[in-house]
């Protein structure tokens, strides 16, 4: 998702206009302007649900909310969450299996995008999880039963199969 010169690509290659985004970023050294710029780019690219993870992810979350209010003052707005105390594996699981956008986006939001800023290790963890989402549902949460309960709930709520999302091509 980020090019070698650390810039977000102009488009996010997903099948549909909206997506869930898991943003893994150690934002402690980022300025407010940098946070706002990245949040704005992702929102304009179609981010309908932002899962913010990493050191200082609370600020990243707030930057998404402020950028969204500036862009769409009357809504609908992207849902945002931050996960400062959770392991990356739990944030990945939430993005893949639990994240649910605002009703205005739910019919057009069918993809999950992972973005890692500045950490090859986090990028590798995202890549591995997105390559085999079914493995995430049974491996990383510590108990094979917990994800299955959430999946049953999602199947009922979504009226669908509750199958894990298909992985996106790497960009």
Residue pairs with C-beta under 8 A, 6 or more apart in sequence:
1 8
1 9
1 12
1 113
1 114
1 115
1 116
1 171
2 8
2 9
2 115
2 116
2 117
3 9
6 117
6 118
8 38
8 41
8 42
8 45
8 115
9 171
11 45
12 19
12 42
12 45
12 46
12 113
12 171
13 168
13 169
13 171
14 46
14 110
14 111
14 113
14 168
15 110
15 111
16 46
16 108
16 109
16 110
16 111
17 46
17 108
18 46
18 47
18 48
18 101
18 105
18 108
18 109
18 110
18 111
19 46
19 47
19 48
19 49
19 109
19 110
19 111
19 112
19 113
20 47
20 48
20 49
20 50
20 51
20 95
20 99
20 101
20 109
20 111
20 112
20 113
21 42
21 47
21 49
21 50
21 51
21 95
21 112
21 113
21 114
21 115
22 51
22 53
22 91
22 92
22 95
22 112
22 113
22 114
22 115
22 126
23 38
23 42
23 50
23 51
23 52
23 53
23 54
23 57
23 60
23 115
23 117
24 53
24 54
24 88
24 91
24 114
24 115
24 116
24 117
24 119
24 122
24 123
24 126
25 38
25 52
25 53
25 54
25 57
25 60
25 115
25 116
25 117
25 118
26 54
26 55
26 56
26 117
26 118
26 119
27 35
27 54
27 55
27 56
27 57
27 59
27 60
27 117
28 55
28 56
30 56
30 59
32 59
32 63
35 59
35 60
35 63
36 63
36 66
36 67
38 63
38 117
39 50
39 60
39 63
39 64
39 66
39 67
39 68
40 67
40 70
40 71
42 50
42 64
42 115
43 64
43 67
43 68
43 71
43 78
44 71
47 64
47 78
47 113
48 78
48 79
48 101
48 102
48 105
48 108
48 109
49 78
49 79
49 80
49 81
49 95
49 99
49 100
49 101
49 105
49 109
50 61
50 64
50 78
50 79
50 80
50 81
51 81
51 83
51 91
51 94
51 95
51 99
52 58
52 60
52 61
52 64
52 80
52 81
52 82
52 83
53 82
53 83
53 84
53 86
53 88
53 91
54 60
54 122
55 84
57 82
57 83
57 84
58 82
58 84
60 82
61 80
61 81
61 82
64 78
64 80
65 77
65 80
68 77
68 78
68 80
69 77
75 102
75 104
76 102
76 103
76 104
76 105
77 102
78 101
78 102
78 105
79 99
79 100
79 101
79 102
81 94
81 99
83 90
83 91
83 94
86 94
88 122
88 125
88 126
89 125
89 129
89 136
89 140
89 141
90 140
90 141
92 114
92 125
92 126
92 129
92 136
92 140
93 136
93 137
93 140
93 141
93 147
95 112
95 114
96 112
96 129
96 130
96 133
96 136
96 137
96 164
96 165
97 133
97 136
97 137
97 147
97 150
97 151
97 154
97 164
98 150
98 154
99 112
100 106
101 109
110 165
111 165
111 168
112 130
112 165
112 168
113 168
114 123
114 126
114 127
114 129
114 130
115 126
116 122
116 123
116 126
127 170
129 135
129 136
129 140
130 167
130 168
131 167
132 167
133 164
133 165
133 167
134 164
136 147
136 164
137 147
137 148
137 151
137 164
138 144
138 147
138 148
141 147
151 162
152 162
154 160
154 162
155 161
155 162
